[in-house]
Amino acid sequence: MKNFEENLARLESLTSDIKRTDISLEDALKDFEEGIKLARGLEEELNKIEGKVNMLMTEPSPMDENNPPQMDIFTDFDRPVNGTRA
């Protein structure tokens, strides 16, 4: 995560540099290219983090005394299906 924060700080610094009135066009272009690369890397990292968060949010709670295993999904096996047992 530290690398993400460092890259974000660098991107902010590049953004500030580009806005300067005394920067040459060549230097602004170099900063812009570096900024684009950093932004793409940050976007990829954010997508990975979002995927992890989504996985954690949809993951079932671990079984414990407050969350026993749900056995009702197996009760349908005792019922006849079209006159036959499942």
ZADOKOL-526694 format. One record per residue (C-alpha): residue number from 1; residue in three letters; x, y, z. Coordinates in Angstrom, 3 decimals, always signed. Layout:
# ZADOKOL-526694
+-----+------+----------+----------+----------+
: pos : code :       c1 :       c2 :       c3 :
+-----+------+----------+----------+----------+
: NUM :  Ala :        X :        Y :        Z :
...
+-----+------+----------+----------+----------+
***
This chain:
# ZADOKOL-526694
+-----+------+----------+----------+----------+
: pos : code :       c1 :       c2 :       c3 :
+-----+------+----------+----------+----------+
:   1 :  Met :   +0.000 :   +0.000 :   +0.000 :
:   2 :  Lys :   +2.945 :   +2.304 :   +0.641 :
:   3 :  Asn :   +3.927 :   +2.081 :   -3.031 :
:   4 :  Phe :   +0.404 :   +3.164 :   -4.005 :
:   5 :  Glu :   +0.622 :   +6.200 :   -1.745 :
:   6 :  Glu :   +4.076 :   +7.097 :   -3.059 :
:   7 :  Asn :   +2.870 :   +6.833 :   -6.660 :
:   8 :  Leu :   -0.183 :   +8.945 :   -5.876 :
:   9 :  Ala :   +2.017 :  +11.610 :   -4.254 :
:  10 :  Arg :   +4.291 :  +11.581 :   -7.317 :
:  11 :  Leu :   +1.282 :  +11.966 :   -9.611 :
:  12 :  Glu :   +0.085 :  +14.941 :   -7.569 :
:  13 :  Ser :   +3.554 :  +16.464 :   -7.785 :
:  14 :  Leu :   +3.649 :  +16.016 :  -11.555 :
:  15 :  Thr :   +0.225 :  +17.616 :  -11.828 :
:  16 :  Ser :   +1.429 :  +20.643 :   -9.888 :
:  17 :  Asp :   +4.578 :  +20.891 :  -12.026 :
:  18 :  Ile :   +2.609 :  +20.826 :  -15.272 :
:  19 :  Lys :   +0.449 :  +23.711 :  -14.044 :
:  20 :  Arg :   +3.482 :  +25.940 :  -13.498 :
:  21 :  Thr :   +3.777 :  +28.831 :  -15.920 :
:  22 :  Asp :   +7.569 :  +28.629 :  -16.140 :
:  23 :  Ile :   +7.770 :  +24.955 :  -17.250 :
:  24 :  Ser :   +9.014 :  +24.235 :  -20.749 :
:  25 :  Leu :   +6.801 :  +22.383 :  -23.170 :
:  26 :  Glu :   +9.326 :  +19.536 :  -23.304 :
:  27 :  Asp :   +9.393 :  +19.156 :  -19.516 :
:  28 :  Ala :   +5.609 :  +19.374 :  -19.329 :
:  29 :  Leu :   +5.333 :  +16.608 :  -21.921 :
:  30 :  Lys :   +7.771 :  +14.385 :  -19.974 :
:  31 :  Asp :   +5.818 :  +14.981 :  -16.771 :
:  32 :  Phe :   +2.566 :  +14.274 :  -18.592 :
:  33 :  Glu :   +3.880 :  +10.953 :  -19.968 :
:  34 :  Glu :   +5.097 :   +9.892 :  -16.532 :
:  35 :  Gly :   +1.770 :  +10.937 :  -15.034 :
:  36 :  Ile :   -0.195 :   +8.862 :  -17.546 :
:  37 :  Lys :   +1.893 :   +5.780 :  -16.727 :
:  38 :  Leu :   +1.425 :   +6.342 :  -13.003 :
:  39 :  Ala :   -2.325 :   +6.911 :  -13.400 :
:  40 :  Arg :   -2.730 :   +3.650 :  -15.334 :
:  41 :  Gly :   -0.772 :   +1.735 :  -12.699 :
:  42 :  Leu :   -2.818 :   +3.287 :   -9.912 :
:  43 :  Glu :   -6.030 :   +2.415 :  -11.729 :
:  44 :  Glu :   -4.943 :   -1.233 :  -12.044 :
:  45 :  Glu :   -4.063 :   -1.357 :   -8.372 :
:  46 :  Leu :   -7.408 :   +0.189 :   -7.404 :
:  47 :  Asn :   -9.210 :   -2.411 :   -9.518 :
:  48 :  Lys :   -7.368 :   -5.184 :   -7.667 :
:  49 :  Ile :   -8.255 :   -3.643 :   -4.317 :
:  50 :  Glu :  -11.890 :   -3.271 :   -5.383 :
:  51 :  Gly :  -11.953 :   -6.939 :   -6.383 :
:  52 :  Lys :  -10.620 :   -7.972 :   -2.983 :
:  53 :  Val :  -13.180 :   -5.799 :   -1.199 :
:  54 :  Asn :  -16.019 :   -7.258 :   -3.291 :
:  55 :  Met :  -14.808 :  -10.770 :   -2.547 :
:  56 :  Leu :  -14.688 :  -10.039 :   +1.183 :
:  57 :  Met :  -18.124 :   -8.440 :   +1.137 :
:  58 :  Thr :  -19.765 :  -11.408 :   -0.613 :
:  59 :  Glu :  -17.858 :  -14.089 :   +1.272 :
:  60 :  Pro :  -20.094 :  -16.048 :   +3.632 :
:  61 :  Ser :  -19.525 :  -15.528 :   +7.319 :
:  62 :  Pro :  -17.382 :  -18.196 :   +8.964 :
:  63 :  Met :  -19.327 :  -20.862 :  +10.823 :
:  64 :  Asp :  -19.390 :  -20.482 :  +14.577 :
:  65 :  Glu :  -21.925 :  -20.760 :  +17.374 :
:  66 :  Asn :  -23.707 :  -17.622 :  +16.125 :
:  67 :  Asn :  -23.689 :  -18.800 :  +12.513 :
:  68 :  Pro :  -24.309 :  -22.568 :  +12.383 :
:  69 :  Pro :  -24.207 :  -24.423 :   +9.049 :
:  70 :  Gln :  -27.451 :  -24.171 :   +7.089 :
:  71 :  Met :  -28.768 :  -27.696 :   +6.611 :
:  72 :  Asp :  -32.186 :  -26.797 :   +5.181 :
:  73 :  Ile :  -30.812 :  -27.023 :   +1.629 :
:  74 :  Phe :  -30.766 :  -30.812 :   +2.055 :
:  75 :  Thr :  -34.392 :  -31.190 :   +3.178 :
:  76 :  Asp :  -35.646 :  -31.356 :   -0.431 :
:  77 :  Phe :  -33.939 :  -34.739 :   -0.925 :
:  78 :  Asp :  -36.610 :  -36.471 :   +1.163 :
:  79 :  Arg :  -39.457 :  -35.238 :   -1.013 :
:  80 :  Pro :  -40.615 :  -37.260 :   -4.029 :
:  81 :  Val :  -39.919 :  -35.668 :   -7.379 :
:  82 :  Asn :  -42.450 :  -36.664 :  -10.073 :
:  83 :  Gly :  -43.409 :  -39.726 :   -8.092 :
:  84 :  Thr :  -39.795 :  -40.824 :   -7.460 :
:  85 :  Arg :  -37.376 :  -40.061 :   -4.694 :
:  86 :  Ala :  -34.410 :  -37.814 :   -5.452 :
+-----+------+----------+----------+----------+
***
